[in-house]
């Protein structure tokens, strides 16, 4: 079950990273979307490496 939860966490990091890239392009709200995307993708790749997936 823990492996399953960690895989869903990977999906969450990946999807929020993609969402943030889209928002950086289309949003009129001042926010560090690209920095947020970088943080989410860093978390994604770090967790992926730890899981050996």
Biopython code that builds the backbone (N, CA, C, O; Angstrom):
import numpy as np
from Bio.PDB.StructureBuilder import StructureBuilder

atoms = [
    (1, "UNK", "N", (0.824, -1.199, 0.000)),
    (1, "UNK", "CA", (0.000, 0.000, 0.000)),
    (1, "UNK", "C", (0.870, 1.267, 0.000)),
    (1, "UNK", "O", (0.540, 2.258, -0.651)),
    (2, "UNK", "N", (1.969, 1.216, 0.729)),
    (2, "UNK", "CA", (2.851, 2.387, 0.795)),
    (2, "UNK", "C", (3.436, 2.707, -0.581)),
    (2, "UNK", "O", (3.562, 3.877, -0.945)),
    (3, "UNK", "N", (3.792, 1.681, -1.339)),
    (3, "UNK", "CA", (4.307, 1.906, -2.691)),
    (3, "UNK", "C", (3.248, 2.568, -3.559)),
    (3, "UNK", "O", (3.554, 3.457, -4.354)),
    (4, "UNK", "N", (2.010, 2.134, -3.406)),
    (4, "UNK", "CA", (0.905, 2.721, -4.176)),
    (4, "UNK", "C", (0.724, 4.199, -3.829)),
    (4, "UNK", "O", (0.545, 5.032, -4.718)),
    (5, "UNK", "N", (0.772, 4.516, -2.558)),
    (5, "UNK", "CA", (0.636, 5.908, -2.110)),
    (5, "UNK", "C", (1.774, 6.754, -2.673)),
    (5, "UNK", "O", (1.551, 7.872, -3.137)),
    (6, "UNK", "N", (2.982, 6.223, -2.633)),
    (6, "UNK", "CA", (4.130, 6.964, -3.164)),
    (6, "UNK", "C", (4.018, 7.192, -4.664)),
    (6, "UNK", "O", (4.452, 8.230, -5.164)),
    (7, "UNK", "N", (3.447, 6.248, -5.383)),
    (7, "UNK", "CA", (3.253, 6.441, -6.823)),
    (7, "UNK", "C", (2.220, 7.532, -7.094)),
    (7, "UNK", "O", (2.372, 8.309, -8.037)),
    (8, "UNK", "N", (1.175, 7.594, -6.277)),
    (8, "UNK", "CA", (0.201, 8.680, -6.432)),
    (8, "UNK", "C", (0.837, 10.024, -6.083)),
    (8, "UNK", "O", (0.505, 11.043, -6.688)),
    (9, "UNK", "N", (1.742, 10.031, -5.118)),
    (9, "UNK", "CA", (2.461, 11.267, -4.790)),
    (9, "UNK", "C", (3.315, 11.705, -5.978)),
    (9, "UNK", "O", (3.415, 12.899, -6.260)),
    (10, "UNK", "N", (3.927, 10.752, -6.673)),
    (10, "UNK", "CA", (4.681, 11.081, -7.887)),
    (10, "UNK", "C", (3.778, 11.748, -8.910)),
    (10, "UNK", "O", (4.138, 12.765, -9.502)),
    (11, "UNK", "N", (2.605, 11.168, -9.113)),
    (11, "UNK", "CA", (1.653, 11.735, -10.076)),
    (11, "UNK", "C", (1.252, 13.144, -9.663)),
    (11, "UNK", "O", (1.118, 14.024, -10.513)),
    (12, "UNK", "N", (1.059, 13.363, -8.374)),
    (12, "UNK", "CA", (0.681, 14.680, -7.875)),
    (12, "UNK", "C", (1.768, 15.714, -8.175)),
    (12, "UNK", "O", (1.478, 16.800, -8.677)),
    (13, "UNK", "N", (3.015, 15.369, -7.866)),
    (13, "UNK", "CA", (4.119, 16.294, -8.154)),
    (13, "UNK", "C", (4.175, 16.614, -9.645)),
    (13, "UNK", "O", (4.338, 17.772, -10.029)),
    (14, "UNK", "N", (4.041, 15.591, -10.479)),
    (14, "UNK", "CA", (4.143, 15.776, -11.920)),
    (14, "UNK", "C", (3.014, 16.656, -12.451)),
    (14, "UNK", "O", (3.259, 17.583, -13.224)),
    (15, "UNK", "N", (1.780, 16.369, -12.040)),
    (15, "UNK", "CA", (0.637, 17.137, -12.547)),
    (15, "UNK", "C", (0.649, 18.582, -12.064)),
    (15, "UNK", "O", (0.326, 19.487, -12.834)),
    (16, "UNK", "N", (1.019, 18.820, -10.790)),
    (16, "UNK", "CA", (1.105, 20.197, -10.307)),
    (16, "UNK", "C", (2.227, 20.953, -11.011)),
    (16, "UNK", "O", (2.121, 22.158, -11.239)),
    (17, "UNK", "N", (3.300, 20.244, -11.356)),
    (17, "UNK", "CA", (4.368, 20.872, -12.128)),
    (17, "UNK", "C", (3.884, 21.309, -13.502)),
    (17, "UNK", "O", (4.170, 22.424, -13.940)),
    (18, "UNK", "N", (3.152, 20.432, -14.182)),
    (18, "UNK", "CA", (2.595, 20.781, -15.492)),
    (18, "UNK", "C", (1.600, 21.931, -15.383)),
    (18, "UNK", "O", (1.624, 22.860, -16.191)),
    (19, "UNK", "N", (0.726, 21.864, -14.382)),
    (19, "UNK", "CA", (-0.273, 22.917, -14.176)),
    (19, "UNK", "C", (0.416, 24.270, -13.998)),
    (19, "UNK", "O", (-0.026, 25.280, -14.544)),
    (20, "UNK", "N", (1.491, 24.273, -13.234)),
    (20, "UNK", "CA", (2.195, 25.519, -12.959)),
    (20, "UNK", "C", (2.833, 26.104, -14.216)),
    (20, "UNK", "O", (2.859, 27.323, -14.388)),
    (21, "UNK", "N", (3.345, 25.247, -15.092)),
    (21, "UNK", "CA", (3.907, 25.729, -16.359)),
    (21, "UNK", "C", (2.818, 26.373, -17.207)),
    (21, "UNK", "O", (3.036, 27.429, -17.801)),
    (22, "UNK", "N", (1.662, 25.751, -17.264)),
    (22, "UNK", "CA", (0.540, 26.318, -18.023)),
    (22, "UNK", "C", (0.134, 27.660, -17.425)),
    (22, "UNK", "O", (-0.083, 28.628, -18.155)),
    (23, "UNK", "N", (0.030, 27.721, -16.098)),
    (23, "UNK", "CA", (-0.366, 28.962, -15.439)),
    (23, "UNK", "C", (0.644, 30.081, -15.684)),
    (23, "UNK", "O", (0.264, 31.243, -15.830)),
    (24, "UNK", "N", (1.924, 29.734, -15.729)),
    (24, "UNK", "CA", (2.957, 30.744, -16.003)),
    (24, "UNK", "C", (2.712, 31.408, -17.347)),
    (24, "UNK", "O", (3.037, 32.581, -17.530)),
    (25, "UNK", "N", (2.149, 30.675, -18.275)),
    (25, "UNK", "CA", (1.905, 31.200, -19.617)),
    (25, "UNK", "C", (0.596, 31.987, -19.700)),
    (25, "UNK", "O", (0.542, 33.009, -20.384)),
    (26, "UNK", "N", (-0.467, 31.528, -19.011)),
    (26, "UNK", "CA", (-1.793, 32.110, -19.239)),
    (26, "UNK", "C", (-2.330, 32.973, -18.102)),
    (26, "UNK", "O", (-3.257, 33.754, -18.315)),
    (27, "UNK", "N", (-1.777, 32.852, -16.913)),
    (27, "UNK", "CA", (-2.349, 33.553, -15.761)),
    (27, "UNK", "C", (-1.929, 35.021, -15.712)),
    (27, "UNK", "O", (-0.805, 35.374, -16.069)),
    (28, "UNK", "N", (-2.852, 35.861, -15.264)),
    (28, "UNK", "CA", (-2.536, 37.275, -15.049)),
    (28, "UNK", "C", (-2.139, 37.537, -13.592)),
    (28, "UNK", "O", (-1.809, 38.668, -13.234)),
    (29, "UNK", "N", (-2.170, 36.512, -12.764)),
    (29, "UNK", "CA", (-1.805, 36.630, -11.352)),
    (29, "UNK", "C", (-0.285, 36.586, -11.213)),
    (29, "UNK", "O", (0.378, 35.719, -11.784)),
    (30, "UNK", "N", (0.253, 37.528, -10.451)),
    (30, "UNK", "CA", (1.691, 37.562, -10.199)),
    (30, "UNK", "C", (2.034, 36.474, -9.181)),
    (30, "UNK", "O", (1.658, 36.563, -8.012)),
    (31, "UNK", "N", (2.740, 35.468, -9.632)),
    (31, "UNK", "CA", (3.148, 34.357, -8.773)),
    (31, "UNK", "C", (4.339, 33.684, -9.446)),
    (31, "UNK", "O", (4.451, 33.704, -10.672)),
    (32, "UNK", "N", (5.201, 33.108, -8.677)),
    (32, "UNK", "CA", (6.379, 32.429, -9.219)),
    (32, "UNK", "C", (6.043, 31.034, -9.722)),
    (32, "UNK", "O", (6.517, 30.033, -9.185)),
    (33, "UNK", "N", (5.219, 30.985, -10.763)),
    (33, "UNK", "CA", (4.765, 29.694, -11.283)),
    (33, "UNK", "C", (5.920, 28.814, -11.761)),
    (33, "UNK", "O", (5.926, 27.610, -11.502)),
    (34, "UNK", "N", (6.877, 29.391, -12.443)),
    (34, "UNK", "CA", (7.985, 28.577, -12.950)),
    (34, "UNK", "C", (8.864, 28.056, -11.810)),
    (34, "UNK", "O", (9.377, 26.939, -11.882)),
    (35, "UNK", "N", (9.034, 28.853, -10.773)),
    (35, "UNK", "CA", (9.788, 28.390, -9.615)),
    (35, "UNK", "C", (9.032, 27.270, -8.909)),
    (35, "UNK", "O", (9.632, 26.296, -8.454)),
    (36, "UNK", "N", (7.715, 27.415, -8.823)),
    (36, "UNK", "CA", (6.889, 26.371, -8.219)),
    (36, "UNK", "C", (6.968, 25.094, -9.054)),
    (36, "UNK", "O", (7.086, 23.999, -8.503)),
    (37, "UNK", "N", (6.905, 25.228, -10.372)),
    (37, "UNK", "CA", (7.023, 24.066, -11.258)),
    (37, "UNK", "C", (8.370, 23.382, -11.044)),
    (37, "UNK", "O", (8.442, 22.155, -10.975)),
    (38, "UNK", "N", (9.424, 24.164, -10.941)),
    (38, "UNK", "CA", (10.753, 23.584, -10.724)),
    (38, "UNK", "C", (10.801, 22.814, -9.408)),
    (38, "UNK", "O", (11.373, 21.726, -9.346)),
    (39, "UNK", "N", (10.203, 23.372, -8.356)),
    (39, "UNK", "CA", (10.181, 22.698, -7.059)),
    (39, "UNK", "C", (9.406, 21.386, -7.134)),
    (39, "UNK", "O", (9.827, 20.379, -6.566)),
    (40, "UNK", "N", (8.266, 21.400, -7.840)),
    (40, "UNK", "CA", (7.466, 20.172, -7.958)),
    (40, "UNK", "C", (8.190, 19.111, -8.778)),
    (40, "UNK", "O", (8.158, 17.933, -8.425)),
    (41, "UNK", "N", (8.842, 19.512, -9.869)),
    (41, "UNK", "CA", (9.578, 18.537, -10.670)),
    (41, "UNK", "C", (10.819, 18.034, -9.932)),
    (41, "UNK", "O", (11.190, 16.869, -10.074)),
    (42, "UNK", "N", (11.458, 18.892, -9.152)),
    (42, "UNK", "CA", (12.577, 18.436, -8.322)),
    (42, "UNK", "C", (12.096, 17.372, -7.336)),
    (42, "UNK", "O", (12.751, 16.346, -7.154)),
    (43, "UNK", "N", (10.943, 17.624, -6.698)),
    (43, "UNK", "CA", (10.374, 16.655, -5.760)),
    (43, "UNK", "C", (10.002, 15.360, -6.481)),
    (43, "UNK", "O", (10.214, 14.267, -5.956)),
    (44, "UNK", "N", (9.449, 15.489, -7.681)),
    (44, "UNK", "CA", (9.075, 14.318, -8.478)),
    (44, "UNK", "C", (10.295, 13.442, -8.761)),
    (44, "UNK", "O", (10.275, 12.240, -8.496)),
    (45, "UNK", "N", (11.352, 14.042, -9.298)),
    (45, "UNK", "CA", (12.529, 13.255, -9.667)),
    (45, "UNK", "C", (13.269, 12.717, -8.447)),
    (45, "UNK", "O", (13.830, 11.622, -8.499)),
    (46, "UNK", "N", (13.277, 13.475, -7.351)),
    (46, "UNK", "CA", (13.900, 13.000, -6.118)),
    (46, "UNK", "C", (13.153, 11.785, -5.571)),
    (46, "UNK", "O", (13.770, 10.781, -5.217)),
    (47, "UNK", "N", (11.833, 11.878, -5.504)),
    (47, "UNK", "CA", (11.041, 10.766, -4.987)),
    (47, "UNK", "C", (11.114, 9.563, -5.930)),
    (47, "UNK", "O", (11.164, 8.419, -5.479)),
    (48, "UNK", "N", (11.119, 9.819, -7.213)),
    (48, "UNK", "CA", (11.221, 8.736, -8.196)),
    (48, "UNK", "C", (12.548, 7.989, -8.029)),
    (48, "UNK", "O", (12.587, 6.760, -8.091)),
    (49, "UNK", "N", (13.622, 8.734, -7.819)),
    (49, "UNK", "CA", (14.929, 8.116, -7.606)),
    (49, "UNK", "C", (14.932, 7.269, -6.334)),
    (49, "UNK", "O", (15.462, 6.158, -6.329)),
    (50, "UNK", "N", (14.343, 7.791, -5.259)),
    (50, "UNK", "CA", (14.295, 7.061, -3.991)),
    (50, "UNK", "C", (13.470, 5.787, -4.095)),
    (50, "UNK", "O", (13.786, 4.786, -3.451)),
    (51, "UNK", "N", (12.415, 5.818, -4.903)),
    (51, "UNK", "CA", (11.563, 4.638, -5.062)),
    (51, "UNK", "C", (12.151, 3.623, -6.034)),
    (51, "UNK", "O", (11.736, 2.465, -6.056)),
    (52, "UNK", "N", (13.106, 4.055, -6.825)),
    (52, "UNK", "CA", (13.690, 3.160, -7.816)),
    (52, "UNK", "C", (12.744, 2.834, -8.949)),
    (52, "UNK", "O", (12.806, 1.755, -9.538)),
    (53, "UNK", "N", (11.867, 3.778, -9.248)),
    (53, "UNK", "CA", (10.865, 3.570, -10.305)),
    (53, "UNK", "C", (11.428, 4.032, -11.626)),
    (53, "UNK", "O", (10.749, 3.947, -12.650)),
]
sb = StructureBuilder()
sb.init_structure("model")
sb.init_model(0)
sb.init_chain("A")
sb.init_seg("    ")
for serial, (resi, resn, name, xyz) in enumerate(atoms, 1):
    if name == "N":
        sb.init_residue(resn, " ", resi, " ")
    sb.init_atom(name, np.array(xyz, "f"), 0.0, 1.0, " ", f" {name:<3s}", serial, name[0])
structure = sb.get_structure()
